[in-house]
Amino acid sequence: MHLRYEDVQGADKVVELGPDPVIIGRTPECDVTLNDERVSRHHCEIRFWDSVHVIKDLESHNGTLINGVGLK
């Protein structure tokens, strides 16, 4: 399984989703760096849990939405 996104320079990128968490945020040390002021430095993570990939908000300021619905 993989995650496709556009990096801060506008290039298409693909990150493989495996057993290790994938951190998404604004800082360069994140696995996925997004250039968006609404994104926190360490915004959310995708991790493999109980045979499925789950996304967890990392106490971001604006919250994390999936298809327009906030995580609980």
N, C-alpha and C positions, 0 to 999 in steps of 0.2 A: 504494500500500500504506500502511497506517496501523497505529498501535499504540494500543490502547484501555486505559486504566487509571483508577484512582480516586486523585484528588489528596489532599493532606494534610487538606483540609476535608471529604473524603468525596464530592466531586462527580466525576461521570464526565467524563473528558477524552479527547481524541483528538489524537495527534501524527502528522502526515504523515511517512512515511519517504521521504526523497529521497536526493540525492547527498551531503549533509552528514551527518556523524556526529550521532547523538542520544545525549547523555550522560545516564545514569540514576544517581541518587544521592540523598543526604539533604539536600544544601545547596540553597538557593534558586537559585543560578546554574546548576544542572543543567537540562537541557531537560525532564526528567521527575523531579520531586521526590517521594520516598516517605518517609512518616513511619513508619519502622520502625527500631528500634535495631539490627537485624541487618544493615541496609544501610549500607555505607560512604559517606563524603561524596561520593566519585566512585567508584561501584561498578562499572559496566560501560558499554559503548557498543554501539550498533547502527550499523553502517556498511554502505554499498553497496560490494560488492567482487566483481569478476568476474561481473557481472550478477545477483548474489543479495545479500540482506541477511544479514549475519553478526553475531553477538554476541560481544564480547570482554570478558573480565573485566579490570578495571583494577587488578589486584593487591589486590582487596578482602580484608578480614580473613576473612570467612565464605565466600568463593567465590561463584560464580554457578551456579545450577541451571536447567536447561531441562527441564520435565516430570519433575523429581526427579533428573535426571542431571547431574553436575558437568561443567563445561567442561574440556577438556584443552588 
